[in-house]
């Protein structure tokens, strides 16, 4: 999953791209509620947000299928 972060400007009329991160949702399967911190990668070196961290909390519940699986 590709997660990106935007900053609103001028009361929501425009926005600026701050950064993005990629998540592999298979790593969270069967874990219940999990938190992870990810380093944001910049879209452009001119707007690089060094050391910008994004904290994501994911809650996954298995609805059906085999409970024994490999990531």
WOURDA-V985747 format. One record per residue. N is the residue number from 1. PHI is phi as a letter, one per 40 degrees, with the letter a starting at -180 (* if undefined). OMEGA is omega in degrees with one decimal (* if undefined). D_FIRST is the distance of its C-alpha to the first C-alpha in whole Angstrom. Layout:
N;PHI;OMEGA;D_FIRST + N;PHI;OMEGA;D_FIRST
This chain:
1;*;-179.6;0 + 2;c;-179.4;4 + 3;b;177.2;6 + 4;b;-175.5;10 + 5;b;-179.5;13 + 6;b;175.2;16 + 7;b;178.4;20 + 8;c;176.7;22 + 9;b;174.8;26 + 10;f;176.4;29 + 11;g;177.8;28 + 12;g;-179.5;25 + 13;c;177.4;27 + 14;a;-178.6;24 + 15;a;177.4;21 + 16;b;177.4;21 + 17;c;-179.9;17 + 18;c;-178.6;17 + 19;i;-179.3;14 + 20;a;172.7;11 + 21;a;178.3;9 + 22;b;178.3;6 + 23;b;172.9;5 + 24;c;-175.5;6 + 25;c;177.7;7 + 26;c;178.6;10 + 27;c;-176.7;12 + 28;c;-175.3;12 + 29;c;176.9;14 + 30;g;-177.2;17 + 31;c;-174.2;17 + 32;g;179.7;18 + 33;c;-176.5;17 + 34;b;175.2;16 + 35;b;178.5;16 + 36;a;174.3;14 + 37;b;-177.3;15 + 38;b;174.8;13 + 39;c;179.2;15 + 40;c;173.8;14 + 41;c;-177.1;14 + 42;c;175.5;17 + 43;c;-174.5;17 + 44;b;-179.9;20 + 45;c;178.5;23 + 46;c;-178.7;25 + 47;b;-177.9;23 + 48;c;178.2;21 + 49;b;-177.9;21 + 50;c;178.6;22 + 51;f;175.9;21 + 52;c;-178.6;19 + 53;b;176.4;17 + 54;b;178.3;14 + 55;c;-176.9;15 + 56;b;173.8;12 + 57;b;-177.8;14 + 58;b;176.2;12 + 59;b;-178.2;15 + 60;b;175.3;14 + 61;b;179.3;17 + 62;c;-178.6;18 + 63;c;-179.9;20 + 64;a;177.8;22 + 65;h;-178.8;22 + 66;c;-178.6;23 + 67;c;177.5;22 + 68;c;-178.8;23 + 69;a;176.8;20 + 70;b;177.8;19 + 71;c;*;15
